[in-house]
Amino acid sequence: MGPGTDYQIADTGLTGWADLPGLDSGDVLRPDQHGAWPGAQWAQARTVTAPVWLLPEDRSRAAAVARAFNAATGVHAGEQWLAVRLHGETLACRARVTQRVVPHDRMFATRGAAKATVQWVCTDPRRFGTEQQWAQAGLPLPENGLSWRRDNGNGADSLAWPLGWGRSGSAGLVTAVNTGDAPTSPVIEFRGQVTRPSLVRLNDGLRIEYDITLAPSDVLTVDTNTGTVTLNGTASRLHTAMPFSTPEQLFQLSPGENEFAFRATPGAPGDSATVTITWRNAHW
């Protein structure tokens, strides 16, 4: 819908797209003094409404334009992406149509034009960037250091040019930057060979850890939006979460930089082990 199509957004524009959604508050009134104890706040579903002009180039196409509009805004059991592009920025929500009005009035009968209204409900009110972001890290690895050589002439150890500085080490740190203003739910993949992989956010200690050993070909996928943990995309391994591990759906990327440490059982083989964090920037 928009410029270059048969469906033009009316002058009043979208409502509910950039508004702050309704909030469910966990505040509890104080029984013995003024005010309340502050509780958690959770955003409600987002409702987006658009007035749309159906404007076929020729009246003979009025029925076809209306049919295409009805087909695109029909009833669907699942959600689909609703994307809005404004001033060069595209944001998207998962949504489904809950209401549609297409008046067959005198204007539609004589000219083929109609001012319709369509309404979507986005159960997740966050608006996401269209480009998927990712960051990856391996386990901490020490530096090998300089290579000493023995002089066969006198048997003394020495350094010889060019110096072999050894392989660079790794701190096992990974930074995920959420450029939006709302927390976002990442997908985390642990790849073997590794035992008891964990990911810890350094600034507040938020942690996920699983009591499992992964072979080099294994992938443990943690979807923090749905709260699932699967091995190789099929078998659930949610039961392997350690007691002190954060519930998956609470493991979110805050707006700004999020620095994590990738760790595992000390001494276990892990040169090829990696963690990959995938996310979309989120906005209210």
Secondary structure, 3 states (H helix, E strand, C coil): CCCCCCEEECCCCCECCCCCCCEEECCEECCCCCCEECCCEEECCEEEEEEEEECCCCHHHHHHHHHHHHHHCCCCCCCEEEEEEECCEEEEEEEEEEEEECCCCHHHHHHCCEEEEEEEEECCCCEEECCCEEEEEECCECCCCCCCEECCCCCCEECCCCCCCCCCCECCEEEEEECCCECECCEEEEECCEECCEEEECCCCCEEEECCEECCCCEEEEECCCCEEEECCCEECHHHECCCCCCHHHCCECCEEEEEEEECCCCCCCCCCEEEEEECCEEC
